[in-house]
């Protein structure tokens, strides 16, 4: 979901990880919304969707007789059946067949397998559903998401559990969880480029957390909160000014919200039915890769809408463009 910045319009590439269950349907519903939203002809010529099913590989040592071959054949047949189901579901979601590529990939870790497929296809974003035992309407991080959120070189888009049953007709706005820090310009630019590609207005939101327990009753606690809110509003205005300086007409508004804890503060933020929330990776993680830290992890788990996690230092340059630069 990135633009070429002065180059000819290019093909955007979306990768969805699929398993034949609710989380797979949630991923497809979210990926279909991305395809529907990428309509800006100046930045994107077309958008393609790769749906991948990652299955376990064969045993490292060959088994007796034809057992190993039978097992591999069984896994491939199951993966093929799953992708046939995915294609049928996408047809129901009005995704054109010409935009669709189905892939079977073998790897011991489904998340790491998706990272390999992303590298092979030049994907701009990886879309997955939530773990099956999480709270409905919230993002639940399972093993696949954990692998992606600690090593993906491209943004990861997570669907809340049950998203397919209540997915909106289109995205309406991109909200960016923003804190001013030395490495925030790249992710901010990446979020803005995603908003341009999806033709969405941007809202920058900073959560100002009240101290819990005894600290909240200190004599100067209210003054401290007032100063923090004032600083947050000034930082937000600075960030909005940077985005406006691009001169491409991107609509940006800002909001600073106070609350005791991330979940309560985020619950006070008004969300549209077609909201998309973006957050940056931890500044302690590796450059150019997604690394979910404590703060961003709390936002992901508390969000009532899909969440786009951006790599640290991201500048929204696709793997295809990186290959051209090299």
LOMI-284996 format. One record per residue (C-alpha): z, x, y. Coordinates in pm, whole numbers, plus 50000, padded with zeros to 5 digits. Layout:
<sites>
@Z: Z&X: X&Y: Y;
...
</sites>
This chain:
<sites>
@Z: 50000&X: 50000&Y: 50000;
@Z: 49896&X: 50268&Y: 50245;
@Z: 49612&X: 50311&Y: 50485;
@Z: 49377&X: 50600&Y: 50529;
@Z: 49456&X: 50667&Y: 50896;
@Z: 49115&X: 50707&Y: 51056;
@Z: 48916&X: 50738&Y: 50734;
@Z: 48684&X: 50483&Y: 50583;
@Z: 48858&X: 50179&Y: 50427;
@Z: 48964&X: 50267&Y: 50074;
@Z: 49062&X: 50093&Y: 49753;
@Z: 49436&X: 50022&Y: 49726;
@Z: 49578&X: 50047&Y: 49375;
@Z: 49875&X: 49853&Y: 49242;
@Z: 50039&X: 49925&Y: 48906;
@Z: 50248&X: 49657&Y: 48733;
@Z: 50465&X: 49733&Y: 48433;
@Z: 50446&X: 49446&Y: 48187;
@Z: 50640&X: 49326&Y: 47884;
@Z: 50581&X: 48979&Y: 47732;
@Z: 50896&X: 48816&Y: 47869;
@Z: 51042&X: 48681&Y: 48193;
@Z: 51065&X: 49019&Y: 48364;
@Z: 50697&X: 49082&Y: 48288;
@Z: 50602&X: 48745&Y: 48439;
@Z: 50814&X: 48825&Y: 48746;
@Z: 50631&X: 49157&Y: 48790;
@Z: 50291&X: 48986&Y: 48762;
@Z: 50384&X: 48716&Y: 49013;
@Z: 50494&X: 48981&Y: 49263;
@Z: 50189&X: 49202&Y: 49201;
@Z: 49961&X: 48900&Y: 49252;
@Z: 50127&X: 48841&Y: 49591;
@Z: 50056&X: 49201&Y: 49687;
@Z: 49690&X: 49158&Y: 49597;
@Z: 49675&X: 48833&Y: 49790;
@Z: 49835&X: 48995&Y: 50094;
@Z: 49619&X: 49307&Y: 50122;
@Z: 49355&X: 49155&Y: 50346;
@Z: 49322&X: 49394&Y: 50641;
@Z: 48954&X: 49499&Y: 50624;
@Z: 48997&X: 49790&Y: 50865;
@Z: 49242&X: 49969&Y: 50638;
@Z: 49168&X: 49854&Y: 50282;
@Z: 48823&X: 49789&Y: 50139;
@Z: 48954&X: 49634&Y: 49818;
@Z: 49264&X: 49621&Y: 49600;
@Z: 49283&X: 49676&Y: 49225;
@Z: 49562&X: 49597&Y: 48981;
@Z: 49645&X: 49797&Y: 48670;
@Z: 49876&X: 49624&Y: 48424;
@Z: 50037&X: 49866&Y: 48179;
@Z: 50239&X: 49806&Y: 47865;
@Z: 50436&X: 50114&Y: 47760;
@Z: 50529&X: 50130&Y: 47393;
@Z: 50723&X: 50395&Y: 47195;
@Z: 50516&X: 50682&Y: 47055;
@Z: 50478&X: 50770&Y: 46689;
@Z: 50749&X: 50973&Y: 46518;
@Z: 50712&X: 51346&Y: 46594;
@Z: 50694&X: 51420&Y: 46221;
@Z: 50448&X: 51232&Y: 46003;
@Z: 50604&X: 50987&Y: 45760;
@Z: 50519&X: 50951&Y: 45390;
@Z: 50187&X: 50793&Y: 45297;
@Z: 50038&X: 50566&Y: 45561;
@Z: 50371&X: 50448&Y: 45708;
@Z: 50323&X: 50639&Y: 46033;
@Z: 49968&X: 50510&Y: 46084;
@Z: 50078&X: 50155&Y: 46010;
@Z: 50363&X: 50183&Y: 46261;
@Z: 50133&X: 50315&Y: 46535;
@Z: 49882&X: 50041&Y: 46460;
@Z: 50155&X: 49778&Y: 46479;
@Z: 50273&X: 49908&Y: 46819;
@Z: 49920&X: 49911&Y: 46959;
@Z: 49853&X: 49558&Y: 46832;
@Z: 50171&X: 49431&Y: 46996;
@Z: 50080&X: 49603&Y: 47322;
@Z: 49728&X: 49458&Y: 47308;
@Z: 49866&X: 49107&Y: 47250;
@Z: 50103&X: 49152&Y: 47544;
@Z: 49820&X: 49255&Y: 47776;
@Z: 49609&X: 48958&Y: 47665;
@Z: 49898&X: 48736&Y: 47767;
@Z: 49923&X: 48921&Y: 48099;
@Z: 49552&X: 48870&Y: 48167;
@Z: 49588&X: 48498&Y: 48100;
@Z: 49885&X: 48473&Y: 48334;
@Z: 49700&X: 48658&Y: 48609;
@Z: 49403&X: 48424&Y: 48570;
@Z: 49644&X: 48136&Y: 48636;
@Z: 49756&X: 48325&Y: 48949;
@Z: 49391&X: 48347&Y: 49065;
@Z: 49362&X: 48724&Y: 49027;
@Z: 48992&X: 48805&Y: 48987;
@Z: 48903&X: 48979&Y: 48660;
@Z: 48699&X: 49242&Y: 48847;
@Z: 49021&X: 49363&Y: 49010;
@Z: 49209&X: 49398&Y: 48683;
@Z: 49253&X: 49695&Y: 48448;
@Z: 49469&X: 49672&Y: 48134;
@Z: 49632&X: 49983&Y: 47988;
@Z: 49836&X: 50068&Y: 47682;
@Z: 50046&X: 50383&Y: 47717;
@Z: 50280&X: 50555&Y: 47473;
@Z: 50604&X: 50711&Y: 47597;
@Z: 50967&X: 50720&Y: 47488;
@Z: 51080&X: 50602&Y: 47831;
@Z: 50905&X: 50301&Y: 47981;
@Z: 50978&X: 50409&Y: 48338;
@Z: 50856&X: 50764&Y: 48283;
@Z: 50553&X: 50622&Y: 48106;
@Z: 50471&X: 50414&Y: 48413;
@Z: 50501&X: 50727&Y: 48629;
@Z: 50237&X: 50890&Y: 48408;
@Z: 50007&X: 50588&Y: 48438;
@Z: 50059&X: 50589&Y: 48816;
@Z: 49943&X: 50951&Y: 48827;
@Z: 49639&X: 50875&Y: 48611;
@Z: 49530&X: 50574&Y: 48819;
@Z: 49625&X: 50700&Y: 49167;
@Z: 49859&X: 50404&Y: 49215;
@Z: 50004&X: 50340&Y: 49559;
@Z: 50298&X: 50131&Y: 49431;
@Z: 50463&X: 50045&Y: 49099;
@Z: 50577&X: 49684&Y: 49052;
@Z: 50835&X: 49585&Y: 48790;
@Z: 51070&X: 49297&Y: 48710;
@Z: 51447&X: 49300&Y: 48674;
@Z: 51657&X: 49364&Y: 48366;
@Z: 51693&X: 49045&Y: 48161;
@Z: 52071&X: 49011&Y: 48176;
@Z: 52106&X: 49032&Y: 48555;
@Z: 52199&X: 48758&Y: 48800;
@Z: 51916&X: 48516&Y: 48869;
@Z: 51766&X: 48558&Y: 49214;
@Z: 51887&X: 48919&Y: 49242;
@Z: 51747&X: 49254&Y: 49135;
@Z: 51905&X: 49393&Y: 48819;
@Z: 51843&X: 49758&Y: 48738;
@Z: 51776&X: 49834&Y: 48373;
@Z: 51658&X: 50152&Y: 48202;
@Z: 51296&X: 50117&Y: 48323;
@Z: 51398&X: 50068&Y: 48685;
@Z: 51656&X: 50346&Y: 48661;
@Z: 51391&X: 50597&Y: 48552;
@Z: 51155&X: 50487&Y: 48828;
@Z: 51425&X: 50481&Y: 49094;
@Z: 51517&X: 50840&Y: 49015;
@Z: 51181&X: 51010&Y: 49009;
@Z: 50881&X: 50798&Y: 49101;
@Z: 50644&X: 50977&Y: 49343;
@Z: 50520&X: 50642&Y: 49480;
@Z: 50710&X: 50339&Y: 49616;
@Z: 50871&X: 50107&Y: 49361;
@Z: 50860&X: 49731&Y: 49420;
@Z: 51125&X: 49532&Y: 49233;
@Z: 51115&X: 49158&Y: 49165;
@Z: 51441&X: 48962&Y: 49148;
@Z: 51515&X: 48798&Y: 48814;
@Z: 51335&X: 48463&Y: 48786;
@Z: 51099&X: 48542&Y: 49075;
@Z: 50791&X: 48396&Y: 48902;
@Z: 50950&X: 48049&Y: 48896;
@Z: 51006&X: 48046&Y: 49273;
@Z: 50749&X: 48287&Y: 49414;
@Z: 50612&X: 48185&Y: 49757;
@Z: 50244&X: 48139&Y: 49828;
@Z: 50239&X: 48454&Y: 50041;
@Z: 50456&X: 48718&Y: 50203;
@Z: 50579&X: 48626&Y: 50551;
@Z: 50763&X: 48932&Y: 50684;
@Z: 50869&X: 49286&Y: 50598;
@Z: 51233&X: 49361&Y: 50676;
@Z: 51323&X: 49730&Y: 50680;
@Z: 51682&X: 49843&Y: 50622;
@Z: 51708&X: 50113&Y: 50889;
@Z: 51952&X: 50390&Y: 50974;
@Z: 51854&X: 50666&Y: 51211;
@Z: 51873&X: 51004&Y: 51041;
@Z: 51667&X: 51328&Y: 51039;
@Z: 51443&X: 51230&Y: 50747;
@Z: 51387&X: 50864&Y: 50839;
@Z: 51052&X: 50893&Y: 51021;
@Z: 50847&X: 50925&Y: 50702;
@Z: 50988&X: 50615&Y: 50528;
@Z: 50970&X: 50419&Y: 50855;
@Z: 50603&X: 50507&Y: 50892;
@Z: 50546&X: 50421&Y: 50525;
@Z: 50705&X: 50079&Y: 50573;
@Z: 50494&X: 50018&Y: 50882;
@Z: 50177&X: 50106&Y: 50696;
@Z: 50271&X: 49869&Y: 50416;
@Z: 50321&X: 49596&Y: 50677;
@Z: 49979&X: 49667&Y: 50828;
@Z: 49812&X: 49659&Y: 50487;
@Z: 49979&X: 49324&Y: 50412;
@Z: 49925&X: 49192&Y: 50768;
@Z: 50300&X: 49129&Y: 50810;
@Z: 50533&X: 49142&Y: 51110;
@Z: 50820&X: 49393&Y: 51082;
@Z: 51190&X: 49341&Y: 51135;
@Z: 51417&X: 49647&Y: 51151;
@Z: 51773&X: 49567&Y: 51043;
@Z: 52079&X: 49791&Y: 51055;
@Z: 52392&X: 49687&Y: 50865;
@Z: 52707&X: 49792&Y: 51049;
@Z: 52993&X: 49784&Y: 50800;
@Z: 53346&X: 49687&Y: 50903;
@Z: 53625&X: 49899&Y: 50755;
@Z: 53800&X: 49719&Y: 50468;
@Z: 54171&X: 49657&Y: 50421;
@Z: 54433&X: 49819&Y: 50642;
@Z: 54178&X: 50014&Y: 50850;
@Z: 54038&X: 49685&Y: 50982;
@Z: 54375&X: 49608&Y: 51148;
@Z: 54398&X: 49929&Y: 51349;
@Z: 54445&X: 49871&Y: 51721;
@Z: 54103&X: 50012&Y: 51817;
@Z: 53906&X: 49876&Y: 51522;
@Z: 53721&X: 49619&Y: 51735;
@Z: 53629&X: 49884&Y: 51992;
@Z: 53496&X: 50111&Y: 51719;
@Z: 53283&X: 49829&Y: 51579;
@Z: 53149&X: 49746&Y: 51925;
@Z: 53048&X: 50108&Y: 51978;
@Z: 52882&X: 50123&Y: 51636;
@Z: 52687&X: 49804&Y: 51705;
@Z: 52578&X: 49938&Y: 52043;
@Z: 52462&X: 50265&Y: 51884;
@Z: 52279&X: 50073&Y: 51611;
@Z: 52097&X: 49859&Y: 51868;
@Z: 51992&X: 50168&Y: 52065;
@Z: 51868&X: 50340&Y: 51748;
@Z: 51676&X: 50026&Y: 51649;
@Z: 51515&X: 50006&Y: 51993;
@Z: 51410&X: 50371&Y: 51963;
@Z: 51257&X: 50310&Y: 51619;
@Z: 51077&X: 49996&Y: 51737;
@Z: 50939&X: 50193&Y: 52031;
@Z: 50801&X: 50457&Y: 51796;
@Z: 50619&X: 50192&Y: 51594;
@Z: 50489&X: 50021&Y: 51909;
@Z: 50356&X: 50355&Y: 52035;
@Z: 50098&X: 50347&Y: 51754;
@Z: 49915&X: 50089&Y: 51965;
@Z: 49784&X: 49880&Y: 51674;
@Z: 49958&X: 49557&Y: 51771;
@Z: 50221&X: 49565&Y: 51495;
@Z: 50483&X: 49299&Y: 51573;
@Z: 50833&X: 49450&Y: 51555;
@Z: 51174&X: 49295&Y: 51616;
@Z: 51521&X: 49440&Y: 51559;
@Z: 51860&X: 49315&Y: 51447;
@Z: 52202&X: 49476&Y: 51402;
@Z: 52438&X: 49284&Y: 51173;
@Z: 52808&X: 49348&Y: 51110;
@Z: 52988&X: 49268&Y: 50788;
@Z: 53262&X: 49387&Y: 50552;
@Z: 53060&X: 49555&Y: 50280;
@Z: 52687&X: 49575&Y: 50220;
@Z: 52659&X: 49247&Y: 50027;
@Z: 52837&X: 49040&Y: 50294;
@Z: 52647&X: 49203&Y: 50579;
@Z: 52313&X: 49147&Y: 50407;
@Z: 52407&X: 48787&Y: 50330;
@Z: 52438&X: 48731&Y: 50706;
@Z: 52075&X: 48834&Y: 50757;
@Z: 51837&X: 48538&Y: 50767;
@Z: 51566&X: 48568&Y: 50501;
@Z: 51236&X: 48378&Y: 50489;
@Z: 51103&X: 48239&Y: 50157;
@Z: 50829&X: 48504&Y: 50172;
@Z: 51056&X: 48793&Y: 50274;
@Z: 50997&X: 49148&Y: 50151;
@Z: 51274&X: 49404&Y: 50201;
@Z: 51212&X: 49779&Y: 50223;
@Z: 51468&X: 50058&Y: 50205;
@Z: 51449&X: 50436&Y: 50196;
@Z: 51569&X: 50666&Y: 49921;
@Z: 51882&X: 50876&Y: 49953;
@Z: 51846&X: 51179&Y: 50179;
@Z: 52016&X: 51378&Y: 49900;
@Z: 51725&X: 51318&Y: 49661;
@Z: 51411&X: 51529&Y: 49611;
@Z: 51136&X: 51513&Y: 49871;
@Z: 50836&X: 51285&Y: 49803;
@Z: 51016&X: 51102&Y: 49524;
@Z: 51218&X: 50784&Y: 49495;
@Z: 51589&X: 50851&Y: 49452;
@Z: 51824&X: 50554&Y: 49477;
@Z: 52148&X: 50651&Y: 49646;
@Z: 52476&X: 50462&Y: 49679;
@Z: 52385&X: 50281&Y: 50002;
@Z: 52032&X: 50187&Y: 49906;
@Z: 52153&X: 50089&Y: 49558;
@Z: 52394&X: 49835&Y: 49709;
@Z: 52112&X: 49689&Y: 49919;
@Z: 51881&X: 49661&Y: 49618;
@Z: 52143&X: 49477&Y: 49413;
@Z: 52244&X: 49241&Y: 49697;
@Z: 51894&X: 49152&Y: 49816;
@Z: 51778&X: 48790&Y: 49756;
@Z: 51411&X: 48891&Y: 49773;
@Z: 51175&X: 49161&Y: 49637;
@Z: 51272&X: 49515&Y: 49739;
@Z: 51036&X: 49804&Y: 49811;
@Z: 51209&X: 50142&Y: 49762;
@Z: 51030&X: 50422&Y: 49944;
@Z: 51026&X: 50789&Y: 49840;
@Z: 51229&X: 51031&Y: 50049;
@Z: 51010&X: 51176&Y: 50323;
@Z: 50733&X: 50930&Y: 50230;
@Z: 50437&X: 50907&Y: 50463;
@Z: 50258&X: 50639&Y: 50260;
@Z: 49983&X: 50875&Y: 50146;
@Z: 49846&X: 50762&Y: 49811;
@Z: 49804&X: 50992&Y: 49514;
@Z: 49428&X: 50951&Y: 49553;
@Z: 49447&X: 51081&Y: 49910;
@Z: 49675&X: 51367&Y: 49802;
@Z: 49412&X: 51468&Y: 49546;
@Z: 49147&X: 51465&Y: 49819;
@Z: 49362&X: 51685&Y: 50042;
@Z: 49417&X: 51937&Y: 49763;
</sites>
